């Protein structure tokens, strides 16, 4: 396997394929099972996602050690609710540990108060969770958490239209080396549409994923294809490796125009 496509983040304790799977855009169960039978092994999972849950439960029975299962708490303000969420997820999947448990949208839908972080740390120490993390839009705060916090993973927005993590987060990773997961690679589809006044080439989703993965700081970028054809197209795209210097310059200029 091309080393560009495989990472071994110390905090995750496993090798991961750098294109991770989310299922919020309609990929059917057959497509999910195709993904799990192939290269993809990082799964962003919600217990209410029935199609993914069924496929993932079967995959876990076959080879639990292969998969990195990431989930979390939509409302993460109270220690007790976090523990209940973890224990429910373990029961639903029929596994004795989660690879990643994170606080979603830190500062809005969850809190990093000391009791919350202490409970997450206990869950990690008990072995019910192997890594604890958060998704966060506040980039300066994410940079501070990267340098000094118990968090093992940061899930951040990063794309050609929103490259601010390069200044606010990436320089702060070296000290503790938390894993970094990026999402919204296409800026919710905006990077796939021609903006007013743009006369050049318009990126594909594959260009957007390769833009993210061209940064060594990004361990995994999430994709959420609508169907198997999109899944296959995205896999073929990332197999091409990092963008060239010319492609990166084009993507940055396109992202600047899209951002306005």
C-alpha positions as CSV (number, residue, x, y, z in Angstrom):
1,X,0.0,0.0,0.0
2,X,1.2,3.5,-0.9
3,X,2.6,5.2,2.2
4,X,0.7,8.3,1.2
5,X,-2.5,6.5,2.0
6,X,-1.6,4.9,5.3
7,X,-0.9,6.5,8.6
8,X,-0.1,5.1,12.1
9,X,-1.1,7.9,14.5
10,X,0.4,7.1,17.9
11,X,-2.7,8.2,19.7
12,X,-4.9,5.8,17.6
13,X,-2.8,2.7,18.1
14,X,-3.6,1.4,14.7
15,X,-2.8,1.9,11.0
16,X,-5.5,3.9,9.3
17,X,-6.4,4.4,5.6
18,X,-6.4,8.2,5.2
19,X,-9.8,8.4,3.6
20,X,-12.3,7.8,6.3
21,X,-16.1,7.2,5.9
22,X,-19.1,9.1,7.1
23,X,-22.6,8.3,5.9
24,X,-24.6,11.5,6.2
25,X,-25.2,11.9,2.4
26,X,-27.1,8.7,1.6
27,X,-24.7,5.9,0.9
28,X,-26.7,2.7,1.0
29,X,-25.9,-0.4,3.1
30,X,-24.4,-2.2,0.1
31,X,-22.1,0.7,-0.5
32,X,-21.1,0.8,3.2
33,X,-20.3,-2.8,3.1
34,X,-18.2,-2.3,0.0
35,X,-16.3,0.3,1.8
36,X,-15.7,-1.9,4.9
37,X,-14.6,-4.8,2.7
38,X,-12.1,-2.6,0.9
39,X,-9.4,-0.2,2.1
40,X,-11.4,2.1,4.4
41,X,-11.1,1.3,8.1
42,X,-11.8,4.7,9.8
43,X,-15.5,5.0,10.5
44,X,-17.2,8.1,11.8
45,X,-20.3,6.5,13.4
46,X,-23.5,7.6,15.1
47,X,-25.5,4.9,16.9
48,X,-28.7,6.1,15.2
49,X,-27.2,5.4,11.7
50,X,-28.9,2.1,11.2
51,X,-27.3,1.2,7.8
52,X,-23.8,1.8,9.1
53,X,-24.5,0.2,12.4
54,X,-25.6,-3.1,10.9
55,X,-22.6,-3.2,8.5
56,X,-20.2,-2.2,11.2
57,X,-21.5,-4.7,13.7
58,X,-20.9,-7.5,11.2
59,X,-17.4,-6.1,10.4
60,X,-16.5,-5.9,14.1
61,X,-17.4,-9.6,14.5
62,X,-15.0,-10.5,11.7
63,X,-12.0,-8.3,12.6
64,X,-12.4,-5.8,15.4
65,X,-8.7,-4.9,15.4
66,X,-8.8,-3.7,11.8
67,X,-11.3,-0.9,12.3
68,X,-11.0,2.5,14.0
69,X,-14.5,3.4,15.2
70,X,-15.0,7.1,16.1
71,X,-18.2,8.4,17.7
72,X,-19.1,10.9,20.4
73,X,-21.6,13.0,22.3
74,X,-23.7,15.6,20.6
75,X,-24.4,17.2,23.9
76,X,-21.3,16.9,26.1
77,X,-21.8,18.9,29.2
78,X,-22.2,16.3,32.0
79,X,-19.9,13.5,32.9
80,X,-22.7,11.0,33.5
81,X,-24.2,11.5,30.1
82,X,-20.9,10.8,28.4
83,X,-20.4,7.5,30.3
84,X,-23.9,6.4,29.3
85,X,-23.3,7.3,25.7
86,X,-20.1,5.3,25.7
87,X,-21.7,2.3,27.3
88,X,-24.7,2.4,25.0
89,X,-22.3,2.5,21.9
90,X,-20.4,-0.5,23.2
91,X,-23.6,-2.5,23.6
92,X,-25.0,-1.5,20.2
93,X,-21.8,-2.6,18.4
94,X,-21.1,-5.6,20.6
95,X,-17.5,-4.5,21.3
96,X,-15.6,-3.8,24.5
97,X,-13.9,-0.6,23.4
98,X,-14.3,2.4,21.1
99,X,-11.2,3.7,19.3
100,X,-12.3,7.3,19.5
101,X,-14.9,9.1,21.6
102,X,-15.2,12.8,21.1
103,X,-17.0,15.9,22.2
104,X,-18.9,17.4,19.3
105,X,-18.6,21.1,18.4
106,X,-16.7,22.1,21.4
107,X,-17.8,25.4,22.9
108,X,-21.3,25.2,21.4
109,X,-22.7,21.7,21.9
110,X,-20.1,20.5,24.4
111,X,-17.8,21.7,27.1
112,X,-14.2,21.0,28.1
113,X,-14.9,21.7,31.8
114,X,-12.6,19.8,34.2
115,X,-15.3,17.3,35.3
116,X,-16.0,16.5,31.6
117,X,-12.3,16.0,30.7
118,X,-11.8,14.0,33.9
119,X,-14.6,11.6,33.0
120,X,-13.3,11.1,29.5
121,X,-9.8,10.4,30.9
122,X,-11.3,7.8,33.3
123,X,-13.1,6.1,30.4
124,X,-9.8,6.0,28.5
125,X,-8.0,4.6,31.6
126,X,-10.7,1.9,32.0
127,X,-10.1,0.8,28.4
128,X,-13.6,1.6,27.2
129,X,-12.2,4.3,25.0
130,X,-8.7,4.3,23.5
131,X,-8.6,7.9,22.4
132,X,-10.5,11.0,23.4
133,X,-11.0,14.0,21.2
134,X,-13.3,16.8,20.0
135,X,-14.6,18.4,16.9
136,X,-14.1,22.2,17.0
137,X,-14.5,25.3,14.8
138,X,-12.6,27.6,17.1
139,X,-9.2,27.3,15.5
140,X,-7.1,29.3,18.1
141,X,-8.6,27.3,20.9
142,X,-7.9,24.1,18.9
143,X,-4.3,25.2,18.7
144,X,-4.1,25.6,22.5
145,X,-5.7,22.2,23.0
146,X,-3.2,20.7,20.6
147,X,-0.4,22.0,22.8
148,X,-1.8,21.4,26.3
149,X,-4.8,19.1,27.0
150,X,-5.6,15.4,27.6
151,X,-7.2,15.2,24.1
152,X,-5.7,12.7,21.7
153,X,-7.6,13.8,18.6
154,X,-8.9,17.0,16.9
155,X,-11.5,16.9,14.3
156,X,-11.4,20.2,12.3
157,X,-12.7,21.9,9.3
158,X,-10.0,22.2,6.6
159,X,-10.3,22.8,2.9
160,X,-9.1,25.1,0.1
161,X,-11.7,27.7,1.1
162,X,-10.9,27.5,4.8
163,X,-7.2,26.9,5.2
164,X,-6.8,28.8,8.5
165,X,-5.7,25.7,10.3
166,X,-2.3,26.0,8.6
167,X,-1.6,29.1,10.9
168,X,-3.8,28.4,13.9
169,X,-3.5,24.7,14.5
170,X,-0.8,22.9,12.5
171,X,2.1,24.8,14.1
172,X,0.9,23.6,17.5
173,X,0.8,19.9,16.9
174,X,4.5,18.9,17.3
175,X,4.6,18.9,21.1
176,X,1.9,16.2,21.8
177,X,1.1,15.0,18.2
178,X,-2.6,14.5,18.6
179,X,-4.3,12.8,15.6
180,X,-6.0,15.2,13.2
181,X,-9.2,14.4,11.3
182,X,-10.5,16.8,8.7
183,X,-14.0,17.2,7.4
184,X,-15.9,19.4,4.9
185,X,-13.2,18.8,2.3
186,X,-15.5,20.2,-0.4
187,X,-16.8,23.0,1.8
188,X,-20.3,21.5,1.8
189,X,-20.1,21.3,-2.0
190,X,-19.1,24.9,-2.6
191,X,-15.7,23.9,-4.0
192,X,-17.4,21.7,-6.6
193,X,-19.4,24.6,-8.2
194,X,-18.1,27.3,-10.5
195,X,-18.2,30.7,-8.7
196,X,-19.1,33.9,-10.6
197,X,-16.3,35.1,-12.8
198,X,-14.2,31.9,-12.6
199,X,-13.2,30.8,-16.1
200,X,-10.7,28.0,-15.2
201,X,-11.2,24.4,-14.3
202,X,-13.5,23.5,-11.4
203,X,-12.2,20.9,-8.8
204,X,-13.7,17.5,-8.3
205,X,-14.3,16.0,-4.9
206,X,-11.1,14.0,-5.5
207,X,-9.1,17.2,-5.8
208,X,-10.5,18.4,-2.5
209,X,-9.6,15.2,-0.7
210,X,-6.1,15.2,-2.2
211,X,-5.7,18.9,-1.2
212,X,-6.3,17.9,2.5
213,X,-4.2,14.8,2.4
214,X,-1.3,16.7,0.8
215,X,-0.8,18.3,4.3
216,X,1.2,15.9,6.4
217,X,-0.6,17.2,9.5
218,X,-3.8,15.6,8.4
219,X,-4.1,11.9,9.3
220,X,-7.6,11.2,7.9
221,X,-10.0,13.2,5.7
222,X,-13.7,12.1,5.9
223,X,-15.7,11.4,2.8
224,X,-19.5,11.1,2.8
225,X,-20.4,9.8,-0.7
226,X,-24.0,9.6,-1.9
227,X,-23.5,6.3,-3.7
228,X,-21.1,3.6,-4.6
229,X,-20.0,5.4,-7.8
230,X,-18.9,8.4,-5.8
231,X,-17.1,6.1,-3.3
232,X,-15.2,4.4,-6.0
233,X,-14.3,7.7,-7.7
234,X,-13.0,9.1,-4.4
235,X,-10.9,6.1,-3.8
236,X,-9.4,6.3,-7.3
237,X,-8.7,10.0,-6.8
238,X,-6.7,9.6,-3.5
239,X,-4.7,6.8,-5.0
240,X,-3.2,9.4,-7.3
241,X,-1.2,10.8,-4.3
242,X,-0.6,14.4,-3.3
243,X,-1.4,17.3,-5.5
244,X,1.5,18.8,-7.4
245,X,2.7,22.3,-6.6
246,X,0.8,23.6,-9.6
247,X,-2.4,21.9,-8.5
248,X,-2.0,23.2,-5.0
249,X,-1.6,26.7,-6.2
250,X,-4.7,26.3,-8.4
251,X,-6.8,24.9,-5.5
252,X,-5.7,27.7,-3.2
253,X,-6.7,30.4,-5.7
254,X,-10.0,28.6,-6.4
255,X,-10.7,28.4,-2.7
256,X,-9.9,32.0,-2.2
257,X,-12.5,33.0,-4.9
258,X,-15.1,30.6,-3.4
259,X,-14.5,32.1,0.1
260,X,-15.0,35.6,-1.3
